[in-house]
Amino acid sequence: MIDHTIEGILITDTTGKIISVNPSFCSITGYQENEVIGKNPSILKSGRQPQTFYEDLWKSIEINGFWQGEIWNSRKDGQQYLQWLTISSIKNDAGDVVQYAGMFSDISSHRVKKA
């Protein structure tokens, strides 16, 4: 299922290193799997959000177990695009966070451009 969904999916360990991506991640971002494994998802940062945005995002994940919203990211070629992103904690049977899963869609084309 993960390989066939149209949403991009990435899984990180608790240190923030990417351990898995699906084919849609590669299609949307322009990165191949071997280029991102072991890297931090910050390689996708657009620079549009201030540091406080990310602090609030991680605070929400810590408190609620997830964060969901719009975020600007960059493709491998530098093109910026708007994502709808959900980041969820993945816990083991003891309730400890062992991974994080990010699932996103490129929603750039859904935005009405203002003249």
Secondary structure, 3 states (H helix, E strand, C coil): CHHHCCCEEEEEECCCCEEEECHHHHHHHCCCHHHHCCCCHHHHECCCCCHHHHHHHHHHHHHHCEEEEEEEEECCCCCEEEEEEEEEEEECCCCCEEEEEEEEEECHHHCCCCC
